[in-house]
Amino acid sequence: MQHVQALHPISLSTAGKQVAKTLAEKEQMIVRPKHAKDVLNKRNGITKKEYRNSFKELEDFKNYLNTEGNARMDIRWRTDARGLGLPRNGNKYFGGLEICATGIRNFVAAVGIPFYLFDACFSKHLYYKGVYGNLVSLVDTKADSLTNVPVALTTEESELESLYSGLFYVSECNNADSELAKQMKEPISCVIGDGASQFFNPAQHTLGFQKSIATCSLHVKENARKRCKTGWNEKLFWNLQKARSRRERDAAWATIERPFSPAAVNYLRAQLDDEMSDRGRPWTRFAHRHEGICTFGRKGTNNPVEQEHSKQVLPRHHEPNRFLRAWGESV
């Protein structure tokens, strides 16, 4: 600990291997990256006691937000500690939370661009290993102005359907008179996720099976790239993604079939077939036009929510209480 404290101020986002490397260079100490990260976290005040005590503040924070904070917040507590490695003594333990900035929700429903993005990111805290779900809306298409507006946040133990169901629930999209849900259900509106069933199923359950739920083309690209052992060419992929007509699409596909490895070709073929099927998940411009979806020049990507994740990297090193307060300050 003394050697770590002797180093220059270290960001909470610093990886253990970076700390270990610095200790080796400056202090001539050889330590394992995991041990170095544990020491760094303790140096920054992350202890088990402080971690557990932080959850005691959540109820007061919830009461404030629900009465004076122009927000809606719910907390899930669990009394069954089986499988958690915690004492079964009647105490309640944190299960998760949902929060929606209701003022912003009403604003984007009334005047925002109908582009709604859902995605999950993982906690980087030493003890909390849960997942954060984000609902972000687009309010402007100009690059030099504020474009990403966080609307709702949820937490869950892992990326489960309940993570995304919580986003629809806390933003009240499951209510028949929800203006936000009405906007999402419009054919021209783009509701987009990463293509995983954990999001797709609750989205269709909430918005109806007639609503076409889009898949982020960046996720399709990365999945194809990982499968492509030889011949990967990003330009060829984007030529396929942005093809407007059947003729352009077929021509772009022909240029991919030859150089890409079979695994990547088979994956992309399956994605193309899926997006044109009933309840398909469109990710190309051709499919977007076929469904009448407008992506506002975003290539069918969920960039805005990914950008929101990048801004949350530092707060994700905190426990849910401090992360929630950082989220509240950002909105």
Beta strands, then each sheet from edge to edge (+ up, - down):
strand 1: 72-78
strand 2: 93-100
strand 3: 115-122
strand 4: 131-138
strand 5: 148-156
strand 6: 190-193
strand 7: 214-215
sheet 1: 1+ 2- 5+ 4- 3+ 6+ 7+
end
